[in-house]
Structures are given as C-alpha cells and as structure tokens.
C-alpha cells in the first residue's frame, strides 16, 4: 500500500469518530472509541479466520489445501486467484546448462495469437528456490502465477517438495498464527536481550512489544471464552499482575524510569515568533466559513440593487402611462 493510500484510509476511519468541533476532552473520548472499534474488528476477524474454512475451488490441489490451512482468508484468496489464472498459461523448459545449477522455465499466455505476460522463472529443486522476473513475491509477499505454474509442473512429475508451499515462501505476517508467534528482533534474536548503556531504549521497546503481544493474545482468547472460564482466569490474571507489579516496583526506581535516553527530538523553531495584533489565529475551516458568508452577503446586496432598479424603472413607465391617459380624457 502506498503512503498516500494508507494516509487516506486512516483519515477515513478517523472521520467516523472525530470532528473538527470536538474539544480536547471529546477528542480523547472518541479516540478511545475508535481504538476499541478497531480492536473489536480485529478480534472478530481473528475468530472468523480460525473458526471457518475458506472455499477451495480446486479441492484436489495440494498447494491450495496447504495454503488454506496456514494463510489468512484474504491472503488465501490472493493465492487462489493466482493459482486459477496460472491455468491458462503455457510453460516451456529452457536450457538447464547454467553455472549456478538452476533450471529455467518460460511461462507466457497466448492472446490473439501473440505471447503476453512472458516471464522466466529459475528453479533450484535441491533448495526449493524459485526466482521470477515479475518480482511479485518480493513486492507483496505472495506467490505469483508464474511460480505456481512451475510448482504445479514439478509436483505433477513427482517432486514432493513442490506439492506444498516451501517454508521460506510463507511469511509469518500472512499466517493465522502471526500474533501467536514469538517476537523476533531484526537480528534474529528471540526474547529480551541485555542492552548496552547506549542501547537501553531498544531493549525496553523490545520487551514492551513482547509483553503487549502476549497480553493482546490473552485478551482475545478471554473475550471469546464463556462467563465461567472468563471469571476464573480473570481472577488468576489479577493475582499475577498484582504480585508482578509489587515485585517490580521494588526494583524499578524513579531514576530507572528516566534512564531511557530520548534522542532525535528537537523543538521546532517558530517561523514568525511575534504575533501582529491581538486577534486569535483562525483555523482553515473558520476562514472558509467566513469567506462563504462574505460572498453570500455580496450576492444578496447585488440582488437588492437590481430589484430596486427594476422597481424604479417600472414606476417610471406607469407615471408616463397615466399622463398619456389624462391627455385623452
């Protein structure tokens, strides 16, 4: 998704709850409602994805069966669409005398007697690696029709590793268990690490993300439980939280809370530090309303002037008519 598309999507969601006339108190109240609504929809989506089975158009396809078990419904629909489109493509094997040992395949579609969407896919069967010229997987993280066409061909010829999607083509963020996995840092480490003095903020942020992810998953499961189980585990959770807060409060001092360095933040200098006049600054909406009012008043004045001129002109015609009638009497 482009940056502008993400911004417009976010703005459209915010407009449902927030209005320009809201003061600061109403802003926080409605913003909390917005977050609650987003969390509710996310919980419903997770529940529906785990409790329902997506419709597989080709039930005998091992690739689609594998994708339906691991991917979210939205991503599965994209993969199934690519799979169905690949039905109309033609595949030809190229020369396999490459230095890197990969085999090349030419995939294309025939339209009006001409080739279209012609791509080359390189395959290394020993490592189940596929590289396509369209680079759809690099862009979206979803297998393209050309790679699926090659996987189907190799799977039909007995390559068991190509009858399902290889693990390195399954991105965790598109799977049903994406929120249940352990938080992995960019360097591949799992769990909190001991940060250095110059890296204290990173360690705290990573531990915060891990704790938040775990509690979010717990909140989702408890919200879907029945009343009896909910009350049972809520009591356990309160007890554990109270004990943890008491124990941690003894080891965390006020100095520790202020020990995380905040870098990269500077105050923006005012472009015009001095204000001219005593009037307050007007918002864009207020300026627009005032401009429309001024235009409306101008139009009304012009209408009144035209009406007055027409009335005077008609009165003059009536007086001339009366004089002519008096001459004939």
C-alpha positions in Angstrom: 0.0 0.0 0.0 1.3 3.4 -0.9 1.9 6.1 1.7 -0.9 8.3 0.4 -3.3 5.3 0.3 -2.5 4.4 3.9 -3.0 8.1 4.9 -6.4 8.4 3.2 -7.5 5.1 4.7 -6.5 6.2 8.2 -8.2 9.6 7.7 -11.4 7.9 6.5 -11.5 5.8 9.7 -10.8 8.8 12.0 -13.5 10.9 10.4 -16.1 8.4 11.6 -15.4 9.2 15.2 -13.7 12.6 15.3 -15.0 16.0 14.2 -13.2 19.4 13.9 -15.6 20.9 16.5 -14.6 18.4 19.2 -12.6 19.8 22.1 -9.6 18.0 23.7 -11.8 16.0 26.2 -14.1 14.8 23.4 -11.1 14.0 21.2 -9.7 11.5 23.7 -13.1 10.0 24.4 -13.9 9.5 20.7 -10.3 8.4 20.0 -10.7 5.7 22.7 -13.9 4.6 20.9 -12.0 4.4 17.7 -9.3 2.2 19.2 -12.0 0.0 20.8 -13.8 -0.4 17.5 -10.5 -1.4 15.7 -9.7 -3.9 18.4 -13.2 -5.4 18.2 -13.0 -5.8 14.4 -9.5 -7.3 14.7 -10.8 -9.8 17.3 -13.8 -10.7 15.1 -11.5 -11.2 12.1 -9.1 -13.5 14.0 -12.0 -15.5 15.4 -13.7 -15.9 12.0 -10.4 -16.8 10.3 -9.7 -19.6 12.8 -13.2 -21.0 13.0 -14.0 -21.0 9.3 -12.5 -22.9 6.4 -12.0 -20.9 3.1 -13.7 -22.2 0.0 -11.2 -24.1 -2.2 -12.3 -24.1 -5.9 -10.0 -26.9 -6.8 -10.2 -29.4 -3.9 -7.7 -31.8 -5.4 -4.9 -29.2 -5.4 -2.3 -29.9 -2.7 -1.0 -26.4 -2.9 -4.3 -24.8 -2.3 -5.1 -27.2 0.5 -1.8 -26.3 2.2 -2.4 -22.6 1.7 -5.9 -22.8 3.2 -4.5 -24.2 6.4 -1.8 -21.7 7.1 -2.8 -18.3 5.5 -5.4 -15.8 6.5 -8.6 -15.8 4.3 -7.5 -12.6 2.5 -4.1 -13.9 1.5 -5.5 -17.3 0.6 -7.9 -15.5 -1.8 -5.0 -13.8 -3.5 -3.0 -17.1 -3.8 -6.1 -19.0 -5.1 -6.6 -16.2 -7.7 -3.0 -16.6 -8.9 -3.4 -20.3 -9.0 -6.6 -20.1 -11.2 -5.0 -17.6 -13.6 -2.0 -19.9 -14.0 -4.3 -22.5 -15.6 -4.3 -20.5 -18.8 -0.5 -20.1 -19.0 1.9 -22.2 -21.1 5.2 -23.4 -19.7 8.3 -24.4 -21.6 11.6 -25.6 -20.2 14.7 -23.7 -21.2 18.3 -24.8 -21.3 19.4 -26.1 -17.9 23.2 -25.7 -18.6 23.5 -22.8 -16.1 26.6 -22.3 -14.0 24.5 -21.9 -10.8 22.7 -25.2 -11.4 19.3 -23.6 -11.7 16.7 -24.6 -14.3 14.9 -22.0 -16.3 11.3 -22.1 -17.4 9.5 -19.8 -19.8 5.9 -19.0 -18.8 3.6 -17.0 -21.1 -0.1 -16.6 -22.1 -1.4 -16.6 -25.7 -3.8 -13.7 -26.6 -4.9 -13.2 -30.2 -2.1 -15.4 -31.4 0.6 -13.5 -29.6 2.5 -14.0 -26.4 1.7 -11.8 -23.4 3.0 -11.6 -19.8 6.1 -13.6 -20.8 8.3 -14.3 -17.8 11.3 -16.5 -16.9 11.3 -18.5 -13.7 14.6 -20.0 -12.3 14.3 -23.0 -10.0 16.7 -24.8 -7.8 15.0 -28.1 -6.8 17.5 -29.0 -4.1 16.8 -25.9 -2.1 13.2 -25.4 -3.3 14.1 -21.9 -4.5 12.2 -20.1 -7.2 13.0 -16.7 -8.7 10.6 -14.9 -11.1 11.1 -11.9 -13.2 7.8 -10.3 -12.1 9.1 -9.9 -8.5 5.6 -10.2 -7.1 6.7 -12.1 -4.1 9.3 -9.5 -3.2 6.7 -6.8 -3.5 3.6 -8.3 -1.9 4.9 -11.5 -0.2 2.5 -13.7 -2.2 3.4 -16.3 -4.8 2.9 -15.2 -8.4 1.1 -17.2 -11.1 4.4 -17.9 -12.8 6.0 -19.5 -9.8 2.8 -21.5 -9.1 2.8 -22.8 -12.7 6.3 -24.2 -12.2 5.5 -25.7 -8.8 2.5 -27.5 -10.3 4.5 -28.9 -13.2 7.3 -30.2 -10.9 4.8 -31.5 -8.4 3.0 -33.4 -11.2 6.3 -35.0 -12.2 6.9 -36.4 -8.7 8.8 -33.6 -6.9 7.2 -33.9 -3.4 8.8 -30.7 -2.2 6.8 -28.7 -4.8 3.4 -30.2 -3.8 3.2 -27.6 -0.9 4.4 -24.1 -0.4 8.1 -24.1 0.8 8.6 -22.7 4.3 10.8 -19.7 3.1 7.8 -18.5 1.0 5.5 -18.5 4.0 5.7 -15.0 5.6 4.7 -15.1 9.2 2.7 -11.9 8.9 0.2 -13.6 6.5 -0.4 -16.7 8.6 -3.2 -17.5 11.0 -0.7 -17.8 13.9 1.0 -14.5 13.2 0.0 -13.0 16.5 0.9 -16.1 18.5 4.5 -16.4 17.3 7.4 -15.2 19.4 8.7 -11.7 18.8 11.9 -11.9 16.7 14.2 -8.9 16.5 15.7 -7.7 13.3 19.0 -9.5 14.1 17.1 -12.8 14.6 17.3 -12.9 18.4 14.2 -14.1 20.3 13.3 -12.7 23.6 14.7 -9.7 25.5 18.4 -9.2 25.3 20.7 -7.4 27.7 21.1 -3.9 26.1 24.2 -1.8 26.4 24.3 1.6 28.0 23.8 3.2 24.6 21.0 0.8 23.6 18.7 0.9 26.7 15.8 2.2 24.7 15.9 -0.6 22.2 15.8 -3.3 25.0 12.9 -1.6 26.7 11.0 -1.2 23.5 11.5 -4.9 22.5 10.3 -6.1 25.9 7.3 -3.8 25.7 6.4 -5.3 22.3 6.7 -8.8 23.5 4.6 -8.2 26.6 2.0 -6.3 24.6 1.7 -9.1 22.0 1.3 -11.7 24.7 -1.4 -9.7 26.6 -3.3 -8.9 23.4 -3.5 -12.6 22.5 -4.6 -13.4 26.1 -7.3 -10.6 25.9 -8.6 -12.0 22.6 -8.9 -15.6 24.0 -10.6 -14.4 27.2 -13.1 -12.2 25.3 -14.3 -15.3 23.4 -14.5 -17.6 26.5 -17.7 -18.2 28.4 -18.5 -16.4 31.6 -17.3 -19.1 33.9 -13.9 -19.5 32.3 -13.6 -15.7 32.0 -14.1 -15.1 35.7 -11.8 -17.9 36.6 -8.8 -16.7 34.5 -9.5 -13.0 35.3 -9.0 -13.8 39.0 -5.8 -15.6 38.2 -4.6 -12.7 36.0 -5.4 -10.1 38.6 -3.4 -12.0 41.2 -0.4 -12.5 38.9 -0.5 -8.8 37.9 -0.6 -7.6 41.5 2.3 -9.8 42.5 4.3 -8.8 39.5 3.7 -5.1 40.0 4.6 -5.3 43.7 7.8 -7.2 42.9 8.9 -5.0 40.0 8.1 -1.7 41.8 10.7 -2.6 44.4 13.4 -3.0 41.8 12.5 -0.1 39.5 13.3 3.3 40.8 12.3 6.7 39.6 15.9 7.1 38.1 15.4 3.9 36.1 12.2 5.3 34.6 14.1 8.3 33.5 17.1 6.4 32.3 15.9 5.8 28.8 17.6 8.4 26.5 15.3 10.2 24.1 17.3 11.3 21.1 16.5 12.8 17.8 13.7 15.1 19.1 14.2 18.8 18.8 11.9 21.7 19.3 10.7 23.3 16.0 11.6 27.0 15.8 8.7 29.3 15.2 8.7 30.8 11.7 7.1 34.0 13.0 7.6 34.2 16.8 5.8 37.6 17.1 2.1 37.9 16.6 0.7 41.0 14.9 -2.5 42.2 16.6 -4.5 40.8 19.4 -6.9 38.6 17.4 -6.6 34.9 17.8 -5.5 32.6 15.0 -8.3 31.3 12.8 -8.5 27.7 11.6 -8.9 26.8 8.0 -12.5 25.8 8.5 -13.3 29.0 10.2 -11.7 31.1 7.5 -13.6 29.1 4.8 -16.9 29.7 6.6 -16.2 33.5 6.9 -15.3 33.6 3.2 -18.6 32.0 2.2 -20.5 34.4 4.4 -18.9 37.4 2.7 -19.7 36.0 -0.7 -23.3 35.4 0.3 -23.7 39.0 1.6 -22.2 40.4 -1.7 -24.7 38.3 -3.8 -27.6 39.5 -1.6 -26.6 43.1 -2.0 -26.3 42.8 -5.7 -29.8 41.2 -5.9 -31.3 44.1 -3.8 -29.7 46.7 -6.1 -31.1 45.0 -9.2 -34.5 44.7 -7.6 -34.5 48.4 -6.7 -33.6 49.5 -10.2 -36.3 47.3 -11.7 -38.9 48.8 -9.4 -37.9 52.4 -10.2 -38.0 51.6 -13.9 -41.5 50.1 -13.7 -42.7 53.1 -11.6 -41.5 55.5 -14.3 -43.4 53.6 -17.0 -46.6 53.7 -15.0 -46.4 57.5 -14.5 -45.9 58.1 -18.2 -48.9 55.9 -19.0 -51.0 58.0 -16.6 -50.0 61.2 -18.3 -51.0 59.8 -21.7 -54.4 58.7 -20.5 -55.0 62.1 -18.9 -54.4 63.8 -22.3 -57.2 61.8 -24.0 -59.8 62.4 -21.3 
